[in-house]
Amino acid sequence: MRTTLTLDDDVVVKVKAEMRRTGEGFKQTVNNLLRLGLNARRGTLPKRKFVVDARDLGDTLPGISLDNVGELLDRLEQPRAR
């Protein structure tokens, strides 16, 4: 959609600063900023992809497998032998 938009001076300064920061043109910058503002107002910011950073847990204790969570919990919840 093509339209005429009159921006306040303080908004122009901020849009130009964002253009310098991102290296994008005026149209793209204004559209991105409007999307962010409209989504924030609705309380729905764009969702980032959830990424799991897997890490090696190293050697575990003998006889304990981390592959079966139920078994592991059963072993941890047993009363300690005295």
OpenMM code with the backbone's topology and positions (N, CA, C; nanometers):
from openmm import Vec3, app, unit

residues = "MET ARG THR THR LEU THR LEU ASP ASP ASP VAL VAL VAL LYS VAL LYS ALA GLU MET ARG ARG THR GLY GLU GLY PHE LYS GLN THR VAL ASN ASN LEU LEU ARG LEU GLY LEU ASN ALA ARG ARG GLY THR LEU PRO LYS ARG LYS PHE VAL VAL ASP ALA ARG ASP LEU GLY ASP THR LEU PRO GLY ILE SER LEU ASP ASN VAL GLY GLU LEU LEU ASP ARG LEU GLU GLN PRO ARG ALA ARG".split()
positions = [
    Vec3(0.0847, -0.1170, 0.0000),
    Vec3(0.0000, 0.0000, 0.0000),
    Vec3(0.0895, 0.1236, 0.0000),
    Vec3(0.0570, 0.2147, -0.0813),
    Vec3(0.1318, 0.3392, -0.0903),
    Vec3(0.0533, 0.4470, -0.0174),
    Vec3(0.1234, 0.5224, 0.0700),
    Vec3(0.0564, 0.6282, 0.1451),
    Vec3(0.1564, 0.7371, 0.1792),
    Vec3(0.1062, 0.8515, 0.2206),
    Vec3(0.1917, 0.9608, 0.2666),
    Vec3(0.1888, 0.9611, 0.4183),
    Vec3(0.3057, 0.9728, 0.4778),
    Vec3(0.3173, 0.9678, 0.6223),
    Vec3(0.4016, 1.0861, 0.6677),
    Vec3(0.3513, 1.1632, 0.7617),
    Vec3(0.4266, 1.2754, 0.8166),
    Vec3(0.4831, 1.2337, 0.9518),
    Vec3(0.6157, 1.2365, 0.9628),
    Vec3(0.6833, 1.1943, 1.0853),
    Vec3(0.7282, 1.3149, 1.1659),
    Vec3(0.7160, 1.3044, 1.2968),
    Vec3(0.7680, 1.4084, 1.3853),
    Vec3(0.9203, 1.4072, 1.3781),
    Vec3(0.9811, 1.5226, 1.4094),
    Vec3(1.1268, 1.5359, 1.3982),
    Vec3(1.2017, 1.4342, 1.4825),
    Vec3(1.1550, 1.4081, 1.6048),
    Vec3(1.2250, 1.3128, 1.6913),
    Vec3(1.2162, 1.1704, 1.6360),
    Vec3(1.1055, 1.1397, 1.5681),
    Vec3(1.0895, 1.0071, 1.5086),
    Vec3(1.1839, 0.9919, 1.3897),
    Vec3(1.1976, 1.0976, 1.3094),
    Vec3(1.2883, 1.0943, 1.1946),
    Vec3(1.4309, 1.0658, 1.2406),
    Vec3(1.4728, 1.1297, 1.3475),
    Vec3(1.6082, 1.1089, 1.4004),
    Vec3(1.6271, 0.9625, 1.4398),
    Vec3(1.5263, 0.9044, 1.5055),
    Vec3(1.5364, 0.7647, 1.5489),
    Vec3(1.5322, 0.6681, 1.4308),
    Vec3(1.4497, 0.6969, 1.3310),
    Vec3(1.4436, 0.6108, 1.2124),
    Vec3(1.5767, 0.6152, 1.1383),
    Vec3(1.6340, 0.7331, 1.1234),
    Vec3(1.7634, 0.7451, 1.0546),
    Vec3(1.8740, 0.6727, 1.1312),
    Vec3(1.8697, 0.6803, 1.2631),
    Vec3(1.9694, 0.6086, 1.3440),
    Vec3(1.9541, 0.4585, 1.3243),
    Vec3(1.8309, 0.4096, 1.3188),
    Vec3(1.8060, 0.2662, 1.2966),
    Vec3(1.8510, 0.2252, 1.1564),
    Vec3(1.8316, 0.3114, 1.0592),
    Vec3(1.8773, 0.2835, 0.9224),
    Vec3(2.0285, 0.2688, 0.9184),
    Vec3(2.0989, 0.3571, 0.9895),
    Vec3(2.2454, 0.3470, 0.9943),
    Vec3(2.2883, 0.2193, 1.0634),
    Vec3(2.2175, 0.1845, 1.1708),
    Vec3(2.2533, 0.0655, 1.2485),
    Vec3(2.2338, -0.0626, 1.1677),
    Vec3(2.1225, -0.0710, 1.0934),
    Vec3(2.0896, -0.1944, 1.0217),
    Vec3(2.1390, -0.1964, 0.8782),
    Vec3(2.1620, -0.0790, 0.8222),
    Vec3(2.2030, -0.0723, 0.6820),
    Vec3(2.0858, -0.0915, 0.5860),
    Vec3(1.9641, -0.0897, 0.6384),
    Vec3(1.8455, -0.1060, 0.5543),
    Vec3(1.7941, 0.0290, 0.5078),
    Vec3(1.7097, 0.0274, 0.4058),
    Vec3(1.6512, 0.1484, 0.3528),
    Vec3(1.5380, 0.1999, 0.4408),
    Vec3(1.4879, 0.3174, 0.4035),
    Vec3(1.3833, 0.3837, 0.4804),
    Vec3(1.2567, 0.2989, 0.4892),
    Vec3(1.2084, 0.2488, 0.3746),
    Vec3(1.0844, 0.1720, 0.3710),
    Vec3(1.0927, 0.0483, 0.4604),
    Vec3(1.1997, -0.0287, 0.4463),
    Vec3(1.2155, -0.1511, 0.5250),
    Vec3(1.2265, -0.1197, 0.6744),
    Vec3(1.3003, -0.0151, 0.7069),
    Vec3(1.3180, 0.0232, 0.8471),
    Vec3(1.1861, 0.0648, 0.9094),
    Vec3(1.1089, 0.1484, 0.8404),
    Vec3(0.9800, 0.1928, 0.8935),
    Vec3(0.8863, 0.0735, 0.9103),
    Vec3(0.8815, -0.0166, 0.8115),
    Vec3(0.7958, -0.1351, 0.8227),
    Vec3(0.8375, -0.2222, 0.9405),
    Vec3(0.9666, -0.2457, 0.9584),
    Vec3(1.0143, -0.3273, 1.0708),
    Vec3(0.9788, -0.2641, 1.2053),
    Vec3(0.9994, -0.1325, 1.2161),
    Vec3(0.9693, -0.0643, 1.3411),
    Vec3(0.8188, -0.0636, 1.3705),
    Vec3(0.7379, -0.0475, 1.2679),
    Vec3(0.5928, -0.0531, 1.2871),
    Vec3(0.5495, -0.1927, 1.3319),
    Vec3(0.6060, -0.2970, 1.2701),
    Vec3(0.5734, -0.4336, 1.3122),
    Vec3(0.6096, -0.4568, 1.4588),
    Vec3(0.7297, -0.4145, 1.4963),
    Vec3(0.7716, -0.4316, 1.6356),
    Vec3(0.6782, -0.3596, 1.7309),
    Vec3(0.6442, -0.2377, 1.6975),
    Vec3(0.5561, -0.1591, 1.7834),
    Vec3(0.4164, -0.2174, 1.7929),
    Vec3(0.3619, -0.2620, 1.6808),
    Vec3(0.2274, -0.3200, 1.6815),
    Vec3(0.2251, -0.4538, 1.7537),
    Vec3(0.3276, -0.5354, 1.7345),
    Vec3(0.3340, -0.6640, 1.8045),
    Vec3(0.3525, -0.6445, 1.9541),
    Vec3(0.4356, -0.5493, 1.9934),
    Vec3(0.4593, -0.5235, 2.1353),
    Vec3(0.3318, -0.4729, 2.2018),
    Vec3(0.2591, -0.3952, 2.1301),
    Vec3(0.1350, -0.3405, 2.1849),
    Vec3(0.0339, -0.4508, 2.2115),
    Vec3(0.0352, -0.5529, 2.1257),
    Vec3(-0.0533, -0.6677, 2.1433),
    Vec3(0.0052, -0.7676, 2.2416),
    Vec3(0.1313, -0.7483, 2.2788),
    Vec3(0.1957, -0.8409, 2.3702),
    Vec3(0.2441, -0.9671, 2.3012),
    Vec3(0.2586, -0.9618, 2.1691),
    Vec3(0.3051, -1.0789, 2.0957),
    Vec3(0.4264, -1.0421, 2.0124),
    Vec3(0.5405, -1.0491, 2.0739),
    Vec3(0.6633, -1.0236, 1.9999),
    Vec3(0.6932, -1.1442, 1.9121),
    Vec3(0.7624, -1.1238, 1.8016),
    Vec3(0.7966, -1.2375, 1.7167),
    Vec3(0.8718, -1.3438, 1.7970),
    Vec3(0.8322, -1.4689, 1.7804),
    Vec3(0.8923, -1.5762, 1.8570),
    Vec3(1.0250, -1.6173, 1.7952),
    Vec3(1.1231, -1.6368, 1.8830),
    Vec3(1.2517, -1.6863, 1.8373),
    Vec3(1.2486, -1.8382, 1.8406),
    Vec3(1.3224, -1.8991, 1.7504),
    Vec3(1.3298, -2.0439, 1.7451),
    Vec3(1.3973, -2.0954, 1.8719),
    Vec3(1.3378, -2.1974, 1.9346),
    Vec3(1.3938, -2.2572, 2.0548),
    Vec3(1.5044, -2.3534, 2.0142),
    Vec3(1.6221, -2.3335, 2.0683),
    Vec3(1.7364, -2.4176, 2.0349),
    Vec3(1.7925, -2.4771, 2.1631),
    Vec3(1.8138, -2.6083, 2.1603),
    Vec3(1.8732, -2.6767, 2.2742),
    Vec3(2.0226, -2.6900, 2.2481),
    Vec3(2.1008, -2.6437, 2.3431),
    Vec3(2.2463, -2.6550, 2.3323),
    Vec3(2.2881, -2.7801, 2.4093),
    Vec3(2.3005, -2.8919, 2.3379),
    Vec3(2.3335, -3.0195, 2.4013),
    Vec3(2.4778, -3.0185, 2.4503),
    Vec3(2.4983, -3.0768, 2.5656),
    Vec3(2.6323, -3.0835, 2.6236),
    Vec3(2.6590, -3.2244, 2.6731),
    Vec3(2.7823, -3.2664, 2.6638),
    Vec3(2.8228, -3.3968, 2.7126),
    Vec3(2.8251, -3.3928, 2.8653),
    Vec3(2.7557, -3.4870, 2.9271),
    Vec3(2.7510, -3.4922, 3.0725),
    Vec3(2.8697, -3.5673, 3.1311),
    Vec3(2.9531, -3.6195, 3.0462),
    Vec3(3.0706, -3.6905, 3.0950),
    Vec3(3.0323, -3.8266, 3.1500),
    Vec3(3.1235, -3.8855, 3.2237),
    Vec3(3.0990, -4.0165, 3.2818),
    Vec3(3.0006, -4.0048, 3.3969),
    Vec3(2.9078, -4.0992, 3.4025),
    Vec3(2.8130, -4.1025, 3.5140),
    Vec3(2.8603, -4.2062, 3.6140),
    Vec3(2.7897, -4.2159, 3.7218),
    Vec3(2.8241, -4.3148, 3.8240),
    Vec3(2.7968, -4.4544, 3.7705),
    Vec3(2.8759, -4.5538, 3.8121),
    Vec3(2.8554, -4.6901, 3.7634),
    Vec3(2.7141, -4.7392, 3.7960),
    Vec3(2.6505, -4.8032, 3.6987),
    Vec3(2.5176, -4.8591, 3.7186),
    Vec3(2.4046, -4.7598, 3.7022),
    Vec3(2.4352, -4.6354, 3.6739),
    Vec3(2.3315, -4.5339, 3.6560),
    Vec3(2.3294, -4.4920, 3.5101),
    Vec3(2.2125, -4.5091, 3.4488),
    Vec3(2.1943, -4.4708, 3.3094),
    Vec3(2.1031, -4.3486, 3.3039),
    Vec3(2.1407, -4.2519, 3.2244),
    Vec3(2.0574, -4.1327, 3.2079),
    Vec3(1.9570, -4.1509, 3.0945),
    Vec3(1.9560, -4.2701, 3.0317),
    Vec3(1.8660, -4.2968, 2.9200),
    Vec3(1.7238, -4.3262, 2.9663),
    Vec3(1.7059, -4.3742, 3.0883),
    Vec3(1.5737, -4.4086, 3.1387),
    Vec3(1.5454, -4.3214, 3.2613),
    Vec3(1.4734, -4.2143, 3.2405),
    Vec3(1.4484, -4.1164, 3.3463),
    Vec3(1.3667, -4.1770, 3.4597),
    Vec3(1.2676, -4.2593, 3.4259),
    Vec3(1.1852, -4.3211, 3.5288),
    Vec3(1.2665, -4.4067, 3.6232),
    Vec3(1.3542, -4.4882, 3.5666),
    Vec3(1.4410, -4.5738, 3.6490),
    Vec3(1.5341, -4.4890, 3.7347),
    Vec3(1.5880, -4.3857, 3.6777),
    Vec3(1.6779, -4.2972, 3.7506),
    Vec3(1.6059, -4.2339, 3.8697),
    Vec3(1.4825, -4.1863, 3.8478),
    Vec3(1.4058, -4.1262, 3.9573),
    Vec3(1.3744, -4.2291, 4.0656),
    Vec3(1.3388, -4.3518, 4.0244),
    Vec3(1.3129, -4.4578, 4.1225),
    Vec3(1.4344, -4.4817, 4.2103),
    Vec3(1.5513, -4.4853, 4.1486),
    Vec3(1.6742, -4.5099, 4.2243),
    Vec3(1.7058, -4.3954, 4.3184),
    Vec3(1.6810, -4.2740, 4.2718),
    Vec3(1.7111, -4.1578, 4.3572),
    Vec3(1.6129, -4.1443, 4.4727),
    Vec3(1.4902, -4.1912, 4.4546),
    Vec3(1.3874, -4.1773, 4.5581),
    Vec3(1.3844, -4.2930, 4.6563),
    Vec3(1.4648, -4.3964, 4.6332),
    Vec3(1.4705, -4.5111, 4.7266),
    Vec3(1.5280, -4.4644, 4.8584),
    Vec3(1.4793, -4.5222, 4.9680),
    Vec3(1.5429, -4.4905, 5.0970),
    Vec3(1.6860, -4.5428, 5.0966),
    Vec3(1.7736, -4.4675, 5.1526),
    Vec3(1.9155, -4.5067, 5.1552),
    Vec3(1.9354, -4.6301, 5.2442),
    Vec3(2.0166, -4.7209, 5.1933),
    Vec3(2.0481, -4.8420, 5.2714),
    Vec3(2.1396, -4.8038, 5.3844),
    Vec3(2.1146, -4.8576, 5.5035),
    Vec3(2.1979, -4.8234, 5.6201),
    Vec3(2.2670, -4.9431, 5.6716),
] * unit.nanometer
topology = app.Topology()
chain = topology.addChain("A")
for resn in residues:
    res = topology.addResidue(resn, chain)
    for name in ("N", "CA", "C"):
        topology.addAtom(name, app.Element.getBySymbol(name[0]), res)
